[in-house]
Structures are given as structure tokens and as C-alpha cells.
Amino acid sequence: MKPDVDRTLQLLAQSLLLELGPGLANDYAQKSALLAALLLSSAAEEWDRAAERRAEENRALRELFRAVTERGVEDAALRDRLDAAARATDASLRISELERANAELRALLVELHAHVEELATQDAREIEARIWDELRRSTERRRLSMQPF
């Protein structure tokens, strides 16, 4: 048997929402069942997209770093680290590895953002705008549909 994780989580959520939860006598228990169903449904959605979302975000951050190393970064050591990060690739599609790489890339993004905020150049403002655009796209990638709720 091959466990189908997202389908199993959805079935558990559905059972809590439509069968078990409504049958509970007390209001607190019903609301707890609803919350558990919501969490299971969200976990199922995240399971299905977990690797793709992280790989896409890692590619986007590396592309941003590739674009900004050519101009606007005055700190040579930071520029070298951005260049190295831009040239790197994800070695594995394991969620834990993608997440580790993502955390490192996001930490570097914070450092880049702090650096360009202190500069009074047009290049710095353009880099800052690209950072904010990527942060918005990242938020969109992480949004849950909240189905069937």
C-alpha cells in the first residue's frame, strides 16, 4: 500500500468536519474538531505543494541575487556571498533540504535589504523595490486556499 498523504489528510479533515465534529455534544469540542479539520486541510494543501513552492522561492531569490550583484551592492564581501548564493542550486528535493537552503537565502535577503536601505543611490532603491516585489510574491506562494472552508 502506498500512503497518499494529502488525500488521507483531506479525508480526516472531512470526517472531523462533517461526521465527528457535529456529533460532539459540547460546543468547545465541536469547535476543536473544526479547528483540527482546518489544520488537517491546510497540511494537505501544503504537503501537495511543499517542494515546488520552496524550489520556486529559492530560484527567485537566487535570480534576484544574480541581478543585484552586477550593480548597487557596495559591500564587496556581501556581493561575493550574493554571487555564490546566486550560482548555487538545490542539491535535493527533500523538503528539509529545500527549507534549509531557503532559510539561508532569506537570511541573506535580510542582510541585502539592510545594506541597500542605508544607501542613497538609485540602484539601491531599485534593489529595494525588487526585494519588496519578491516578498509579496513569496506571500502569495504561501497563501492557503482554505478549501473546503
Secondary structure, 3 states (H helix, E strand, C coil): CCCCHHHHHHHHHHHHHHHHHHHCCCHHHHHHHHHHHHHHHHHHHHHHHHHHHHHHHHHHHHHHHHHHCCCCCCCHHHHHHHHHHHHCCCCCCCHHHHHHHHHHHHHHHHHHHHHHHCCCCHHHHHHHHHHHHHHHHHHHHHCCCCCCC
